[in-house]
Amino acid sequence: MDVKNEESGLILEQEKDKFKRDLDEYKEKFTRIKQFTDISKVTDFSKISNELEKNLATGFATVENFNRRENLFKMKVSEWPELKELSDNFKPFYDLITCTYESKQYL
């Protein structure tokens, strides 16, 4: 690997470290979302839920970007199963909160 590729590889590793921290923040948001039990607070939970939904979409795009660059630099392609797991676990909560929020608008 030449110097430019080494620098690019180092930047990629730094970005992956930041993404790990971001993923921890996403997990914290999900922990808060799982505490949704009071319909009177649905607006607040809806905001957090929508934010997390956007974060996860961005996260999947980020992983794709990492993987393309890893292939380009002939590095081992990283896997992020915790992102998929978080997304899968979050989906029913997102659906519930979204449905509740939308239904409350008509009450």
TORTORZA-554768 format. One line per 10 residues: number of its first residue (from 1); for each residue z, y, x of N, C-alpha, C, O. Coordinates in steps of 0.02 Angstrom, whole numbers, padded with zeros to 5 digits. Layout:
BEGIN
NUM	Z Y X Z Y X Z Y X Z Y X  ... .
//
This chain:
BEGIN
1	00000 -00059 00043 00000 00000 00000 00000 00062 00045 00041 00067 00090  -00046 00109 00032 -00048 00169 00073 00005 00218 00050 00040 00206 00001  00011 00273 00087 00065 00321 00075 00062 00349 00004 00113 00356 -00029  00002 00366 -00019 -00005 00395 -00087 00017 00344 -00139 00050 00362 -00188  -00001 00281 -00130 00020 00229 -00177 00095 00217 -00174 00127 00205 -00225  00123 00221 -00114 00196 00213 -00107 00232 00269 -00144 00282 00257 -00178  00207 00330 -00137 00237 00387 -00172 00231 00378 -00247 00278 00391 -00285  00173 00356 -00269 00162 00345 -00341 00207 00289 -00366 00234 00293 -00421  00215 00237 -00325 00260 00182 -00344 00332 00206 -00349 00369 00184 -00393  00353 00250 -00303 00420 00277 -00305 00431 00320 -00367 00483 00316 -00399 .
11	00381 00360 -00383 00385 00402 -00444 00391 00357 -00505 00430 00370 -00550  00351 00304 -00507 00354 00257 -00563 00424 00227 -00569 00450 00222 -00625  00453 00207 -00514 00520 00177 -00516 00572 00228 -00541 00618 00210 -00578  00564 00291 -00522 00610 00343 -00546 00601 00353 -00621 00650 00362 -00657  00539 00351 -00644 00527 00358 -00716 00556 00299 -00755 00582 00307 -00810  00552 00240 -00726 00580 00181 -00759 00656 00185 -00762 00686 00165 -00812  00687 00212 -00710 00759 00222 -00711 00779 00271 -00766 00828 00260 -00802  00740 00325 -00773 00754 00373 -00827 00745 00340 -00895 00784 00352 -00941  00694 00299 -00901 00681 00265 -00964 00739 00218 -00982 00756 00211 -01040  00768 00187 -00932 00827 00144 -00944 00884 00185 -00975 00918 00162 -01021 .
21	00894 00245 -00949 00945 00289 -00977 00927 00311 -01048 00970 00314 -01092  00863 00326 -01058 00840 00344 -01126 00852 00287 -01174 00874 00298 -01231  00838 00226 -01152 00848 00168 -01194 00922 00160 -01213 00937 00140 -01270  00966 00175 -01167 01038 00173 -01183 01055 00225 -01237 01096 00212 -01281  01023 00283 -01234 01034 00334 -01286 01008 00310 -01353 01039 00323 -01405  00951 00276 -01352 00924 00249 -01415 00972 00199 -01445 00983 00197 -01506  01002 00158 -01402 01050 00108 -01426 01111 00142 -01457 01138 00118 -01507  01132 00197 -01427 01189 00235 -01455 01172 00264 -01523 01214 00263 -01568  01112 00289 -01531 01091 00315 -01596 01092 00259 -01648 01114 00268 -01704  01067 00201 -01628 01066 00144 -01674 01137 00124 -01694 01149 00107 -01752 .
31	01183 00126 -01648 01253 00111 -01663 01279 00159 -01716 01314 00137 -01762  01262 00223 -01711 01283 00271 -01762 01249 00256 -01829 01281 00259 -01882  01185 00239 -01827 01148 00225 -01888 01177 00165 -01925 01178 00165 -01987  01201 00116 -01889 01230 00057 -01921 01293 00073 -01960 01317 00032 -01998  01320 00132 -01950 01381 00153 -01986 01366 00186 -02052 01412 00211 -02086  01302 00187 -02072 01283 00218 -02136 01312 00179 -02194 01293 00121 -02206  01358 00210 -02230 01387 00178 -02290 01397 00228 -02347 01411 00208 -02403  01389 00291 -02332 01404 00344 -02382 01339 00379 -02400 01310 00416 -02360  01317 00369 -02461 01253 00398 -02484 01254 00474 -02481 01201 00505 -02476  01311 00505 -02485 01314 00578 -02481 01295 00604 -02412 01281 00663 -02404 .
41	01294 00560 -02362 01276 00579 -02294 01206 00556 -02275 01187 00556 -02216  01167 00537 -02325 01100 00509 -02311 01055 00559 -02275 01014 00539 -02233  01062 00623 -02289 01019 00672 -02256 01032 00672 -02181 00984 00674 -02141  01095 00671 -02161 01111 00669 -02090 01085 00606 -02057 01056 00607 -02003  01096 00550 -02091 01074 00486 -02063 00998 00481 -02061 00969 00450 -02017  00965 00513 -02110 00892 00513 -02111 00864 00550 -02050 00815 00528 -02020  00896 00605 -02033 00873 00643 -01974 00880 00601 -01911 00834 00598 -01870  00937 00568 -01903 00949 00526 -01843 00900 00468 -01843 00872 00450 -01792  00890 00438 -01902 00845 00381 -01908 00773 00400 -01892 00738 00364 -01856  00750 00457 -01917 00682 00479 -01902 00674 00495 -01828 00622 00481 -01798 .
51	00725 00524 -01800 00724 00539 -01728 00718 00475 -01687 00679 00471 -01640  00758 00425 -01705 00756 00362 -01669 00688 00328 -01678 00662 00298 -01631  00660 00331 -01737 00594 00302 -01750 00542 00333 -01702 00501 00298 -01674  00545 00399 -01694 00499 00433 -01648 00514 00414 -01576 00468 00403 -01537  00578 00409 -01559 00597 00388 -01491 00569 00319 -01474 00543 00308 -01420  00574 00273 -01522 00550 00205 -01510 00474 00204 -01502 00447 00169 -01459  00438 00242 -01544 00365 00245 -01537 00346 00272 -01468 00301 00247 -01435  00381 00325 -01447 00369 00353 -01381 00387 00302 -01327 00353 00296 -01276  00441 00264 -01338 00461 00213 -01291 00408 00160 -01281 00395 00139 -01224  00378 00137 -01335 00325 00087 -01329 00265 00114 -01291 00235 00079 -01251 .
61	00248 00177 -01303 00193 00209 -01267 00211 00216 -01193 00168 00207 -01150  00273 00231 -01179 00296 00237 -01109 00290 00171 -01073 00267 00168 -01016  00310 00117 -01106 00305 00050 -01076 00232 00032 -01062 00217 00005 -01009  00188 00048 -01108 00117 00035 -01097 00092 00073 -01036 00054 00047 -00995  00115 00136 -01029 00096 00176 -00972 00123 00145 -00907 00087 00140 -00857  00186 00123 -00908 00214 00090 -00849 00172 00030 -00831 00154 00021 -00772  00156 -00012 -00880 00119 -00073 -00867 00049 -00060 -00839 00027 -00095 -00794  00015 -00009 -00864 -00051 00008 -00837 -00045 00029 -00764 -00085 00008 -00722  00004 00069 -00749 00013 00093 -00681 00036 00036 -00635 00014 00032 -00578  00078 -00008 -00660 00099 -00066 -00620 00039 -00110 -00603 00033 -00134 -00546 .
71	-00004 -00120 -00651 -00066 -00159 -00637 -00109 -00123 -00586 -00136 -00154 -00540  -00115 -00058 -00593 -00155 -00019 -00547 -00128 -00024 -00475 -00167 -00029 -00428  -00062 -00024 -00468 -00032 -00028 -00401 -00018 -00100 -00380 00013 -00112 -00328  -00042 -00147 -00420 -00033 -00218 -00406 00042 -00237 -00398 00061 -00275 -00355  00081 -00207 -00443 00153 -00220 -00445 00166 -00270 -00501 00124 -00281 -00545  00224 -00301 -00499 00244 -00346 -00553 00252 -00304 -00616 00284 -00251 -00616  00221 -00327 -00670 00224 -00291 -00733 00294 -00298 -00763 00320 -00354 -00771  00325 -00241 -00779 00393 -00242 -00806 00391 -00260 -00880 00344 -00245 -00917  00443 -00293 -00901 00451 -00310 -00971 00513 -00275 -00997 00562 -00266 -00961  00510 -00255 -01059 00564 -00218 -01090 00582 -00251 -01156 00573 -00222 -01209 .
81	00608 -00312 -01154 00623 -00347 -01217 00677 -00311 -01259 00678 -00318 -01320  00720 -00273 -01226 00772 -00238 -01263 00743 -00184 -01308 00772 -00167 -01359  00685 -00156 -01289 00652 -00106 -01332 00627 -00139 -01396 00638 -00113 -01451  00594 -00196 -01389 00569 -00233 -01448 00627 -00256 -01492 00624 -00252 -01553  00680 -00282 -01460 00738 -00305 -01497 00771 -00248 -01536 00788 -00255 -01594  00778 -00191 -01503 00807 -00133 -01536 00764 -00111 -01595 00789 -00097 -01650  00699 -00109 -01585 00653 -00090 -01638 00657 -00138 -01697 00660 -00117 -01755  00658 -00202 -01683 00663 -00253 -01736 00729 -00248 -01774 00729 -00253 -01835  00783 -00237 -01739 00849 -00231 -01771 00855 -00166 -01811 00889 -00164 -01862  00823 -00114 -01787 00827 -00049 -01819 00786 -00045 -01883 00805 -00009 -01930 .
91	00730 -00081 -01887 00683 -00074 -01943 00716 -00080 -02012 00703 -00037 -02054  00758 -00131 -02025 00788 -00134 -02092 00832 -00073 -02108 00834 -00051 -02165  00866 -00047 -02058 00908 00012 -02069 00865 00073 -02082 00880 00114 -02126  00810 00079 -02044 00764 00134 -02055 00736 00132 -02126 00734 00182 -02160  00715 00072 -02147 00687 00065 -02214 00739 00082 -02267 00723 00117 -02316  00800 00059 -02259 00853 00072 -02307 00868 00147 -02311 00871 00175 -02366  00877 00178 -02255 00894 00250 -02254 00836 00291 -02281 00847 00339 -02319  00776 00275 -02263 00717 00311 -02288 00711 00304 -02363 00699 00353 -02399  00719 00243 -02388 00714 00231 -02460 00770 00268 -02497 00758 00298 -02549  00830 00265 -02470 00887 00299 -02501 00876 00375 -02503 00888 00407 -02553 .
101	00853 00402 -02446 00840 00473 -02443 00786 00494 -02493 00795 00543 -02529  00731 00457 -02495 00678 00474 -02541 00700 00467 -02614 00682 00508 -02656  00740 00415 -02628 00764 00406 -02697 00812 00461 -02717 00811 00484 -02774  00853 00484 -02670 00901 00537 -02685 00866 00602 -02703 00894 00644 -02739  00806 00612 -02678 00770 00673 -02692 00753 00679 -02766 00743 00735 -02791  00750 00622 -02801 00732 00623 -02871 00792 00622 -02918 00784 00623 -02979  00852 00620 -02890 00912 00618 -02931 00935 00688 -02950 00985 00696 -02985 .
//
